[in-house]
Amino acid sequence: MRPTMIEPRRSIAIPTGFLMVLRQGDDVFARLEALMREEAIPSAFISGLGFAGHVTFGFFDYEKKEYAPKTMRDLELTNLSGTLAWKDGKPSVHAHGTAGDDSFRTFGGHLLGLEVGRGSLEIIVTVIPTRLERAVDPGIGANVLQL
């Protein structure tokens, strides 16, 4: 009989919000969205670093009003920063990042997707007590926080 594997905890409460330690294969956006729903987080700032198995950066084309994606693999995420808010009743993650490869080249931009690579990825979620919403700004063609 095989021993039962218990999934390690992914977050703990801290005085300012939460500390997340994500593991290889975790979808970072899905984990952040789940934390928002489970803990009823009104909004938050996020900051993190760690290993990226794959990361999809996007550069916003203002003429086309869409992101041009570029996916890269096996990078070290040197910075992750962004905000957590709500859009149409669902969690909304807006994040940017910088990552480096084994030749010490760096890449960065808007994060469209991020999966943890070998090792872990640590994120501090600093909760803001006011619920913030995002909506599409027609002049920009992208989601913007509504104040």
Secondary structure as the mmCIF struct_conf table of DSSP 4:
data_model
#
loop_
_struct_conf.conf_type_id
_struct_conf.id
_struct_conf.beg_label_comp_id
_struct_conf.beg_label_asym_id
_struct_conf.beg_label_seq_id
_struct_conf.end_label_comp_id
_struct_conf.end_label_asym_id
_struct_conf.end_label_seq_id
HELX_LH_PP_P HELX_LH_PP_P1 ARG A 2 ARG A 9
STRN STRN1 SER A 11 ILE A 14
TURN_TY1_P TURN_TY1_P1 PRO A 15 THR A 16
STRN STRN2 GLY A 17 ARG A 23
TURN_TY1_P TURN_TY1_P2 GLN A 24 GLY A 25
STRN STRN3 ASP A 27 ASP A 27
HELX_RH_AL_P HELX_RH_AL_P1 VAL A 28 GLU A 39
TURN_TY1_P TURN_TY1_P3 ALA A 40 ALA A 40
STRN STRN4 SER A 43 ASP A 61
TURN_TY1_P TURN_TY1_P4 TYR A 62 LYS A 65
STRN STRN5 GLU A 66 LYS A 87
TURN_TY1_P TURN_TY1_P5 ASP A 88 GLY A 89
STRN STRN6 LYS A 90 GLY A 100
TURN_TY1_P TURN_TY1_P6 ASP A 102 SER A 103
STRN STRN7 THR A 106 ILE A 128
BEND BEND1 PRO A 129 THR A 130
STRN STRN8 GLU A 133 ASP A 137
TURN_TY1_P TURN_TY1_P7 PRO A 138 GLY A 141
STRN STRN9 ALA A 142 GLN A 146
#
